[in-house]
Amino acid sequence: MPHSRRNNLKENESKKGETSGKDNFVSVLTASFGDGHNTAAQNIVAALNDLNIPNSGALDLLNTIHPSIMQSLTKGYRIITTRCPSIWEQLYRIADNISFGDGSFDFMPTVTHGTAAYLQKTKPKAVICTYPLYGNLIERIFGTQPLPFKLITMVTDSKSINRAWLNKTSGHFLVLDQISADFFLKNGIPEEKIHITGFPVSPLFENYSPTRIERKTPNPFRILYTPAAKTKHVKETLKALNKIKNTSTCKISLTIVLGRHAQRLRNTVNVETDNETEIIEWTNNMPELLNKHHLVIGKAGGASVQEALASSCPMIIDSMIPGQEEGNAELIANCGAGLITINPNNLSSTIQNILKDNGAKWLSMRKSAKKNGKIKTAHKVAKIATQ
């Protein structure tokens, strides 16, 4: 799902260190492998800025140290996760069994040295990591000795958590739910170091949170589709959405946000949609869009699922990265705010079931989303970092 703060990442990297050296300087480290890491980092930065806390911006330190290599790796990541998800699942399982911390073989010595140099130069009061590798790098640099800063690892996925998130430092772990907390407890992390905060969605969601829930199905019923699957899957999904638009007893409007998939999907979407469909290639205001719609269809990204909950918008999961995102899909489904419908041929009937009986199922999902959404986590993370 496109996110409102992603465009500022390179700008933040170019400004890194400008405010370092201040007593309460906070480093926010991320990586461009998936949108959730960057989204979490950008939203935490927004909260730090709201509180006038000097910070690095959302800094992709890996890209700063090795720009050409990291750009190739992130491009490869997107290709594999979109076109060959089974290969990514195997790589994800392999990473689950590899140690990256102190005592293991250093696969990336220049990254380790670059990270150490950055920390020495900026001398942060706190380091917030939204990507697992940084905790391992910091463990390699400092071992298990007391850290000269407060380390916070913001875990961006639920349940299906890779062991790469673990490290042996004295840092804190911020997680989405109790299931995620249990994972760290079982792996030896002290309870006092684990905090259930939820995902740091944009502070802008606080401006759009609905004050009350509808008593009946809205008319028109607005569906937001954020395609990220293979082109064939997207084409079949659009055909299913056209069918439900033409057969539903209530009027249905459709908005499609293409985001980073615009170049790949533009022609398919233009061919398969009618003139009434609103097509947005990029948006900087997902909080407002989500709150204007009544159902979102998209991938089970960590940020996407949590943004749907934050806007009290029921979600249909139509795709997920195997291993990595399965826990996110289960989270929203198990709390009653989402459904998993991977096969586009079943999408039309899924939506029909949601809307039948005057929208009884949709109203139930709407209430569950509102109950489980957390809109103040970014500010909570910022405060934890500076306490």
ZAMARGU-4260 file (C-alpha; in steps of 0.2 Angstrom, whole numbers, plus 5000, padded with zeros to 4 digits):
<rodrens>
0) 5000/5000/5000 | 5007/5017/4996 | 5012/5027/5011 | 5012/5046/5013 | 5030/5049/5019
5) 5041/5037/5008 | 5046/5051/4996 | 5056/5060/5009 | 5068/5045/5012 | 5082/5051/5000
10) 5081/5069/5006 | 5083/5063/5024 | 5098/5053/5020 | 5106/5068/5012 | 5103/5078/5028
15) 5110/5065/5039 | 5120/5071/5054 | 5115/5089/5052 | 5108/5089/5069 | 5119/5076/5077
20) 5130/5080/5092 | 5115/5087/5102 | 5112/5079/5119 | 5095/5071/5115 | 5099/5067/5096
25) 5090/5051/5090 | 5095/5041/5075 | 5081/5032/5066 | 5088/5018/5055 | 5079/5009/5041
30) 5081/4999/5025 | 5072/4998/5009 | 5068/4980/5009 | 5049/4981/5009 | 5038/4997/5013
35) 5035/4993/5031 | 5052/4997/5038 | 5053/5014/5029 | 5035/5018/5033 | 5038/5014/5052
40) 5054/5025/5052 | 5046/5040/5043 | 5031/5040/5055 | 5043/5039/5070 | 5052/5054/5063
45) 5036/5063/5061 | 5032/5060/5079 | 5050/5065/5085 | 5048/5081/5074 | 5031/5085/5083
50) 5040/5084/5099 | 5054/5095/5093 | 5067/5081/5096 | 5082/5082/5085 | 5084/5067/5074
55) 5093/5059/5059 | 5077/5058/5049 | 5073/5041/5042 | 5091/5035/5037 | 5094/5020/5026
60) 5112/5018/5033 | 5115/5003/5022 | 5111/5013/5006 | 5122/5027/5012 | 5137/5015/5015
65) 5134/5005/4999 | 5122/5014/4987 | 5125/5004/4971 | 5125/4987/4979 | 5110/4991/4990
70) 5100/4998/4975 | 5103/4982/4966 | 5098/4971/4981 | 5082/4981/4984 | 5077/4980/4966
75) 5080/4961/4966 | 5070/4960/4982 | 5055/4968/4974 | 5056/4957/4958 | 5058/4941/4968
80) 5044/4945/4981 | 5032/4949/4967 | 5036/4937/4953 | 5044/4922/4963 | 5037/4922/4980
85) 5042/4904/4983 | 5060/4908/4981 | 5059/4922/4993 | 5050/4910/5006 | 5066/4899/5005
90) 5078/4913/5007 | 5067/4920/5022 | 5068/4902/5030 | 5087/4902/5028 | 5089/4919/5036
95) 5079/4912/5050 | 5093/4900/5054 | 5108/4912/5052 | 5117/4921/5066 | 5122/4939/5061
100) 5127/4945/5078 | 5143/4945/5088 | 5153/4929/5086 | 5147/4925/5069 | 5156/4927/5052
105) 5155/4946/5047 | 5148/4945/5029 | 5148/4964/5027 | 5164/4971/5036 | 5162/4988/5027
110) 5144/4990/5033 | 5149/4985/5051 | 5164/4998/5050 | 5152/5011/5042 | 5139/5009/5056
115) 5152/5010/5070 | 5159/5026/5062 | 5142/5034/5060 | 5138/5030/5079 | 5154/5037/5084
120) 5152/5053/5074 | 5134/5057/5079 | 5134/5050/5097 | 5115/5048/5098 | 5106/5047/5114
125) 5095/5034/5106 | 5095/5023/5091 | 5078/5017/5084 | 5080/5002/5071 | 5065/4997/5060
130) 5076/4984/5051 | 5083/4969/5060 | 5101/4969/5053 | 5105/4985/5063 | 5103/4976/5080
135) 5115/4963/5075 | 5127/4976/5068 | 5126/4985/5085 | 5129/4968/5094 | 5144/4965/5083
140) 5151/4982/5087 | 5148/4983/5106 | 5145/4964/5111 | 5135/4962/5127 | 5143/4977/5136
145) 5132/4992/5141 | 5128/5002/5126 | 5132/5021/5125 | 5114/5024/5119 | 5097/5018/5121
150) 5093/5005/5108 | 5076/5002/5102 | 5071/4989/5089 | 5054/4992/5081 | 5048/4975/5075
155) 5036/4979/5060 | 5029/4961/5057 | 5017/4951/5068 | 5018/4932/5073 | 5029/4926/5058
160) 5044/4935/5065 | 5061/4930/5058 | 5075/4926/5071 | 5085/4939/5062 | 5076/4952/5073
165) 5084/4945/5089 | 5100/4952/5096 | 5110/4950/5112 | 5112/4969/5116 | 5104/4977/5131
170) 5091/4985/5120 | 5072/4986/5120 | 5060/4978/5108 | 5044/4986/5103 | 5031/4974/5095
175) 5014/4974/5088 | 5005/4961/5099 | 5006/4948/5113 | 5010/4934/5100 | 5025/4944/5095
180) 5030/4948/5113 | 5029/4929/5117 | 5041/4926/5103 | 5054/4937/5111 | 5051/4930/5128
185) 5053/4912/5122 | 5070/4917/5114 | 5077/4924/5130 | 5073/4942/5130 | 5069/4949/5147
190) 5051/4954/5149 | 5055/4972/5155 | 5064/4974/5138 | 5048/4970/5128 | 5035/4983/5125
195) 5018/4980/5116 | 5016/4996/5106 | 5007/4992/5090 | 5014/4998/5073 | 5019/5016/5072
200) 5006/5023/5059 | 5007/5041/5053 | 5002/5053/5066 | 4990/5060/5053 | 4978/5046/5057
205) 4974/5055/5073 | 4966/5068/5063 | 4955/5056/5054 | 4949/5043/5066 | 4930/5040/5065
210) 4921/5046/5080 | 4906/5034/5077 | 4902/5018/5067 | 4888/5017/5054 | 4872/5008/5058
215) 4870/5002/5040 | 4880/5000/5024 | 4885/5017/5016 | 4879/5021/4999 | 4889/5023/4989
220) 4900/5009/4996 | 4918/5015/4993 | 4931/5001/4989 | 4950/5006/4989 | 4961/4994/4979
225) 4980/4994/4981 | 4987/4981/4969 | 5004/4973/4972 | 5002/4955/4965 | 5007/4948/4949
230) 4999/4957/4933 | 4988/4942/4929 | 4982/4942/4947 | 4978/4960/4946 | 4969/4958/4930
235) 4958/4945/4937 | 4955/4955/4952 | 4949/4970/4942 | 4937/4958/4932 | 4930/4952/4949
240) 4928/4970/4955 | 4919/4975/4939 | 4907/4961/4942 | 4902/4966/4959 | 4900/4984/4954
245) 4888/4978/4940 | 4878/4966/4951 | 4878/4973/4969 | 4861/4980/4975 | 4870/4995/4982
250) 4881/5007/4972 | 4899/5004/4973 | 4913/5016/4969 | 4931/5010/4966 | 4947/5019/4968
255) 4964/5011/4963 | 4981/5017/4970 | 4996/5010/4960 | 5010/5017/4970 | 5027/5010/4965
260) 5018/4998/4954 | 5012/5011/4942 | 5024/5008/4928 | 5020/4989/4928 | 5001/4990/4930
265) 4996/5006/4922 | 4991/4998/4905 | 4982/4984/4914 | 4972/4995/4925 | 4967/5007/4911
270) 4961/4993/4900 | 4951/4984/4914 | 4942/4998/4922 | 4928/5010/4917 | 4927/5029/4917
275) 4919/5030/4934 | 4935/5021/4942 | 4947/5034/4950 | 4965/5029/4947 | 4979/5037/4957
280) 4997/5033/4953 | 5004/5040/4968 | 4997/5048/4984 | 5005/5057/4999 | 4989/5056/5010
285) 4984/5038/5013 | 4977/5042/5030 | 4963/5053/5022 | 4960/5040/5007 | 4958/5026/5019
290) 4946/5035/5030 | 4936/5040/5015 | 4934/5022/5010 | 4924/5008/5018 | 4934/4993/5012
295) 4952/4991/5006 | 4959/4977/4996 | 4978/4974/4996 | 4994/4965/5001 | 4997/4959/5019
300) 5011/4971/5022 | 5015/4976/5040 | 5011/4994/5037 | 4996/4991/5026 | 4987/4980/5038
305) 4990/4992/5053 | 4985/5007/5043 | 4968/4998/5038 | 4965/4995/5057 | 4970/5013/5061
310) 4957/5020/5049 | 4944/5008/5055 | 4943/5001/5037 | 4940/4983/5035 | 4952/4974/5024
315) 4953/4960/5011 | 4970/4952/5010 | 4973/4947/4991 | 4991/4943/4992 | 5006/4941/5004
320) 5024/4937/5004 | 5026/4919/5010 | 5033/4917/5027 | 5036/4936/5030 | 5018/4943/5029
325) 5008/4928/5034 | 5007/4934/5052 | 5000/4951/5047 | 4986/4943/5037 | 4982/4931/5052
330) 4982/4946/5064 | 4969/4956/5055 | 4959/4941/5051 | 4959/4934/5069 | 4954/4951/5076
335) 4938/4951/5065 | 4943/4966/5054 | 4949/4957/5039 | 4947/4942/5027 | 4960/4932/5017
340) 4954/4930/4999 | 4970/4925/4988 | 4960/4918/4973 | 4952/4932/4963 | 4939/4921/4957
345) 4932/4921/4975 | 4933/4940/4978 | 4916/4944/4971 | 4907/4931/4982 | 4918/4937/4997
350) 4912/4955/4995 | 4894/4950/4992 | 4894/4940/5009 | 4901/4956/5017 | 4887/4967/5010
355) 4872/4955/5012 | 4859/4956/5026 | 4861/4975/5026 | 4880/4974/5028 | 4880/4964/5044
360) 4897/4957/5041 | 4904/4973/5036 | 4898/4982/5051 | 4905/4969/5062 | 4922/4970/5053
365) 4921/4989/5055 | 4919/4988/5074 | 4933/4976/5075 | 4945/4987/5065 | 4940/5002/5076
370) 4943/4992/5092 | 4960/4985/5087 | 4967/5001/5078 | 4981/5010/5086 | 4984/5028/5080
375) 4996/5035/5094 | 5010/5022/5093 | 5023/5034/5083 | 5022/5046/5097 | 5023/5032/5110
380) 5039/5026/5102 | 5047/5044/5102 | 5043/5045/5120 | 5050/5028/5124 | 5066/5033/5115
385) 5069/5049/5125 | 5063/5043/5143
</rodrens>
